C-alpha cells in the first residue's frame, strides 16, 4: 500500500506540533521569568501553533551561543574581581553609608561587584554637534588609547570629521579599537570607509554577528546596545547617542531628527567603562586584555567630585537586574520622578510602581516622543496610558523630533542616564550600560535638560484620551499582548 508524501506530512505535522507544544509549555511553566512573558508566549503558541513554535525556538531562549556563553562565564570572575578591587582604593570609592539612595547603590554593588567611584567631573552634552566636536577635541589630544563601543555607526556629516580625527590619532601611534553591533552597524561594516579605517591601523570588531543559519543555537536578536568612548584611561563618554549625525540619519522615517545626549566624564570611573568595553571585546575576540592598575593616580583634582556607579546589564548578567534597580529607584522617590524614553513598554510591575508613586503624592512625569520610528512599540506603549493618567501621572509628548534620550531623575538628585530604554528588550536582551549618580549638582544638570524637553512637549489631556475611538483601544490591546516580546 503506497502512502503519498502529503499523507505522511498530514500525520506527522500534527504530532510534531503537539509534541513541541507540550514540551515548550512545560519549559515555560518551570522557567523563571515574568508571568506576562510566559502568557504572551503561550498565547502565540496556541493561537498560531506552527508560527509560535518556530518563533519560540528562535527567540524564546536568551542564548549567547556556546562559544560566547563559555567565554562570558570564564571572564565573569576575572572582571568581577577587578571591579571589586576598586574598594581597596580608599580615595576613590564611596561607602554606601554616605549615600542618600544607598539601597540602590548597595543592590548594584552586590549584583555586579562595581562600587561607586569618586572624583569624577561630569557634564551633559545635549546636541550632536557639541558631542562630536568635543569628542574630536579629546581625540586630537589622545596620547595612547581610544576605545569605543556603539550600536550604530553611520557615515555622513560630523561622523566623517570624527573618522578623520581617529585616523590622525592612529598615525601618531594611538591604539584604537572599536566594537560595533553587527545589525545596528551593518551598512557601515560593509562600506569602503570601514575598510579605509582598517587600512589605517584602526581595529574594528563586529559584535554578536547575526547569522540566520545559527538562529536555532543562539538568539539572533541579542544586540550590543552600549555607547562607550574611553580616551587615555581618564576621559570617557556614555549616554544615548549612536555614532551618527542626526541630520543624515533615518530621514526617511519622518520622525524628525533624533535628540540625544552624552555625558562627558573625566576621572577614574572611566576605567570602569573601559573594563566593560574590554569585557565585551574579549568575549568577541578571545584576546587576552591587560587590565589596568587597580588604584590609578588622579591626574588632577576635578572641579566636581561626583560619585558614579556604572551598571552594565545584558545576557549573562543577572536577568532581573534592571527591573530591580528601576523599582528600587522609583520606590525611593519622595517628591518627583521624571523619565524620558523613546520606547516606553515597561513591565506591568514598573507601570504599577509609577502609578503607585503618583498616588502617594510623588509628581511623576513621562516625556515620550510624539512620533516613533517603531510602529509596534508606539501602539503597545499606549496601553499603559489609561492606568497612569488615572493615577495622576503627567504624560508629555515631545514634538520636536524623536526624543531618544534615556534618563531618570528622582527628587532632583538621583540620576540614571545611559542606553536603557523602558522596554523588555533593554531589560533582558540587549547589552546595556547605565550610570547612576547621587549628586545634587549633576541632578540639576539633568533637571535643566528635562525642563528643556518639557518646553518642547505638550501635556496629554486625560479626558480627551479617554474618549479615543474603540478601534484604537483594540489595536492597543492587540499589540500589548506582544509587548513582553518586543
Number of C-alpha atoms within 10 A of each C-alpha: 3 4 7 9 9 9 10 10 11 11 11 12 13 13 12 12 16 14 12 18 19 12 12 18 17 11 12 18 14 8 11 10 12 13 13 17 19 19 16 16 23 21 15 18 22 14 11 11 18 18 12 20 21 14 15 16 16 20 18 18 12 18 20 20 17 11 11 20 15 12 18 20 12 12 15 15 11 12 20 15 13 19 20 16 16 24 20 11 13 12 14 22 20 19 14 16 10 8 17 14 19 15 16 20 27 18 15 23 19 12 14 21 19 25 28 26 28 20 23 25 22 24 16 18 19 16 16 23 15 13 21 20 16 15 20 20 12 18 23 14 12 21 16 15 17 25 22 24 30 23 25 23 22 21 21 15 15 20 20 15 14 21 18 13 18 23 20 15 22 22 13 11 13 21 20 19 19 19 25 29 24 21 20 19 19 18 14 17 20 10 12 10 14 18 14 13 17 13 11 13 17 21 16 19 17 19 26 22 17 19 11 12 8 12 16 17 15 22 23 22 17 25 25 25 25 33 28 28 24 27 26 20 24 18 23 29 24 28 26 27 28 26 22 21 22 22 14 14 16 15 12 9 12 12 18 20 19 24 20 20 26 27 20 23 22 24 28 26 30 27 24 26 25 25 21 20 23 23 20 22 25 16 22 19 13 14 10 10 11 7 14 13 11 15 15 15 10 14 10 9 11 14 11 16 16 23 22 29 24 26 26 23 24 25 19 17 16 12 17 14 19 24 19 15 18 17 17 17 21 22 15 19 21 14 15 18 25 22 20 25 23 26 25 23 26 22 20 14 13 17 18 17 18 25 21 19 24 24 16 11 13 22 20 25 22 22 25 27 26 18 20 21 17 11 10 17 21 21 20 24 21 18 21 20 18 13 14 23 19 15 18 20 24 20 22 22 19 23 19 17 17 22 27 22 28 23 27 26 26 26 18 23 21 24 28 26 25 28 30 28 23 24 22 22 22 23 22 22 23 21 24 24 25 24 21 21 25 24 18 15 15 21 21 16 17 24 21 13 16 20 13 11 21 19 11 14 19 14 14 14 12 17 10 8 12 13 8 10 9 9 9 12 14 12 16 20 18 15 20 22 20 19 24 23 17 15
